[in-house]
């Protein structure tokens, strides 16, 4: 608690010193650092195709990707869209816990022209697709598909993960680009 009080006092002094010079930004930065409590945050890591991304909780690899106009009698509602099936492997590397919860919304997809916008995968409906919720025990890995809907002419895909801790603290972001074959 002493560290947090000292940081708050420092923030107050900085506020007075920086009045009218971005004091709000200074306070937000100090608040983020207090909440971070030593956790990495605010960095974006882009990997090369085929590389493994190592996050605070797990590592993940894009094994393959393909476009499918139909999966198990389902088609996207927009005829100009298709399914993008991304096969990934996720391995729990978190040191502080026996298991980590995983959700289908942990990963998002983006493609050229999307800017900062991403889309979530579809909830589980097909064989081989990762479940909507599952747990990975320490050292355990799981391989399966994430299924997204994207325009049929989309190019330059990338799978994104943002670290979110139990207390909703947002850590770093990770991107792995991939080719669709």
C-alpha positions as CSV (number, residue, x, y, z in Angstrom):
1,X,0.0,0.0,0.0
2,X,2.9,2.3,0.7
3,X,4.0,2.2,-3.0
4,X,0.5,3.0,-4.2
5,X,0.3,6.0,-1.8
6,X,3.7,7.3,-2.9
7,X,2.7,6.9,-6.5
8,X,-0.6,8.8,-5.9
9,X,1.3,11.6,-4.1
10,X,3.8,11.7,-7.0
11,X,0.8,11.9,-9.4
12,X,-0.6,14.9,-7.4
13,X,2.8,16.7,-7.6
14,X,3.0,16.0,-11.3
15,X,-0.5,17.3,-11.8
16,X,0.3,20.6,-10.1
17,X,3.6,20.9,-12.1
18,X,2.0,20.0,-15.4
19,X,-1.3,22.0,-15.0
20,X,-2.5,22.9,-18.4
21,X,0.2,20.7,-20.0
22,X,-1.5,17.4,-20.4
23,X,-2.1,16.8,-16.7
24,X,-4.9,14.4,-17.5
25,X,-2.6,12.3,-19.6
26,X,0.0,12.2,-16.8
27,X,-2.6,11.0,-14.3
28,X,-3.9,8.3,-16.7
29,X,-0.4,7.1,-17.3
30,X,0.3,7.0,-13.5
31,X,-3.0,5.2,-12.9
32,X,-2.2,2.6,-15.6
33,X,1.2,2.0,-14.0
34,X,-0.3,1.5,-10.6
35,X,-2.9,-0.9,-12.0
36,X,-0.2,-2.7,-14.0
37,X,1.5,-3.8,-10.8
38,X,4.6,-4.9,-12.8
39,X,2.6,-6.5,-15.7
40,X,3.6,-5.6,-19.3
41,X,1.1,-3.5,-21.2
42,X,0.6,-1.3,-24.2
43,X,3.0,-3.1,-26.6
44,X,1.9,-4.5,-29.9
45,X,4.0,-7.5,-31.2
46,X,3.7,-8.5,-34.8
47,X,5.2,-11.9,-35.7
48,X,6.1,-13.4,-39.0
49,X,3.9,-16.0,-40.6
50,X,4.6,-19.4,-39.1
51,X,6.0,-17.9,-35.9
52,X,4.7,-18.7,-32.4
53,X,3.4,-15.8,-30.3
54,X,4.3,-16.0,-26.6
55,X,1.9,-14.1,-24.4
56,X,1.8,-13.8,-20.6
57,X,-0.5,-16.8,-20.4
58,X,0.1,-19.1,-23.3
59,X,1.8,-19.4,-26.7
60,X,-0.1,-19.8,-30.0
61,X,0.6,-20.7,-33.5
62,X,-1.4,-20.5,-36.7
63,X,-1.0,-23.9,-38.3
64,X,-3.0,-23.3,-41.5
65,X,-5.9,-21.3,-42.9
66,X,-8.4,-21.7,-45.7
67,X,-11.5,-20.1,-47.1
68,X,-14.7,-22.2,-47.2
69,X,-17.9,-21.0,-48.8
70,X,-19.9,-23.6,-46.8
71,X,-19.3,-25.6,-43.7
72,X,-21.6,-28.4,-42.6
73,X,-24.5,-27.0,-44.6
74,X,-24.0,-23.5,-43.2
75,X,-23.1,-20.5,-45.4
76,X,-22.5,-16.8,-44.4
77,X,-25.7,-14.7,-44.6
78,X,-24.0,-12.2,-46.9
79,X,-23.4,-13.9,-50.3
80,X,-20.2,-11.8,-50.7
81,X,-18.7,-13.3,-47.6
82,X,-17.0,-16.7,-46.9
83,X,-15.8,-18.6,-43.9
84,X,-12.1,-18.2,-43.0
85,X,-11.1,-21.4,-41.1
86,X,-7.9,-20.8,-39.0
87,X,-6.3,-23.9,-37.4
88,X,-4.3,-22.9,-34.3
89,X,-2.5,-24.6,-31.5
90,X,-2.6,-23.0,-28.0
91,X,-0.2,-24.1,-25.2
92,X,-0.6,-23.0,-21.5
93,X,2.8,-21.5,-20.4
94,X,1.4,-19.5,-17.5
95,X,3.7,-19.9,-14.5
96,X,1.3,-18.8,-11.7
97,X,-1.7,-21.1,-12.1
98,X,-2.5,-24.7,-12.6
99,X,-5.0,-23.9,-15.4
100,X,-6.2,-21.0,-17.6
101,X,-9.7,-20.5,-19.0
102,X,-10.0,-20.0,-22.7
103,X,-12.9,-18.6,-24.7
104,X,-13.7,-18.5,-28.4
105,X,-13.6,-14.7,-28.2
106,X,-10.0,-14.7,-27.1
107,X,-8.8,-14.3,-30.7
108,X,-10.0,-11.9,-33.4
109,X,-9.3,-11.6,-37.1
110,X,-8.4,-8.6,-39.1
111,X,-7.4,-8.1,-42.8
112,X,-6.0,-5.5,-45.1
113,X,-8.2,-2.3,-45.0
114,X,-9.7,-3.0,-41.6
115,X,-7.5,-0.6,-39.6
116,X,-7.9,-1.3,-35.9
117,X,-11.2,-3.2,-36.5
118,X,-11.3,-6.9,-35.9
119,X,-14.0,-9.6,-36.0
120,X,-14.7,-12.4,-33.5
121,X,-15.0,-16.0,-34.5
122,X,-18.3,-17.8,-34.8
123,X,-19.4,-19.8,-31.8
124,X,-19.0,-23.5,-32.0
125,X,-21.0,-25.2,-34.8
126,X,-18.6,-27.4,-36.7
127,X,-16.5,-30.5,-36.1
128,X,-12.9,-29.7,-35.3
129,X,-13.8,-26.2,-34.1
130,X,-12.4,-25.1,-30.7
131,X,-15.2,-25.1,-28.0
132,X,-16.7,-21.8,-26.9
133,X,-15.1,-22.4,-23.5
134,X,-12.4,-24.7,-22.3
135,X,-9.5,-24.9,-19.9
136,X,-5.8,-25.6,-20.5
137,X,-3.8,-27.1,-17.6
138,X,-0.2,-26.0,-17.2
139,X,1.9,-27.4,-20.1
140,X,-1.2,-28.6,-21.9
141,X,-1.9,-27.7,-25.5
142,X,-4.9,-27.9,-27.7
143,X,-5.3,-27.7,-31.5
144,X,-8.5,-26.7,-33.3
145,X,-10.2,-24.4,-35.7
146,X,-11.5,-20.8,-35.3
147,X,-14.1,-20.0,-37.9
148,X,-14.6,-16.4,-39.0
149,X,-16.8,-14.7,-41.6
150,X,-15.0,-12.3,-43.9
151,X,-15.5,-10.8,-47.4
152,X,-14.6,-13.4,-50.1
153,X,-12.1,-10.9,-51.6
154,X,-10.3,-10.1,-48.3
155,X,-6.5,-10.4,-48.3
156,X,-3.7,-9.9,-45.8
157,X,-5.2,-11.8,-42.8
158,X,-3.8,-11.6,-39.2
159,X,-4.9,-13.3,-36.0
160,X,-4.9,-11.0,-32.9
161,X,-4.9,-11.8,-29.2
162,X,-5.0,-9.1,-26.4
163,X,-4.0,-10.1,-22.9
164,X,-6.8,-9.4,-20.5
165,X,-6.1,-10.3,-16.8
166,X,-8.7,-11.4,-14.2
167,X,-9.0,-7.8,-13.0
168,X,-9.8,-6.6,-16.6
169,X,-6.3,-5.1,-16.9
170,X,-5.3,-5.0,-20.6
171,X,-1.8,-6.1,-21.3
172,X,-0.1,-6.5,-24.7
173,X,-1.4,-7.3,-28.1
174,X,-0.1,-10.0,-30.4
175,X,-0.6,-10.4,-34.2
176,X,0.3,-13.3,-36.4
177,X,-0.2,-12.8,-40.1
178,X,-1.1,-15.8,-42.3
179,X,-1.8,-16.9,-45.8
180,X,-5.1,-18.4,-46.9
181,X,-4.6,-21.5,-49.0
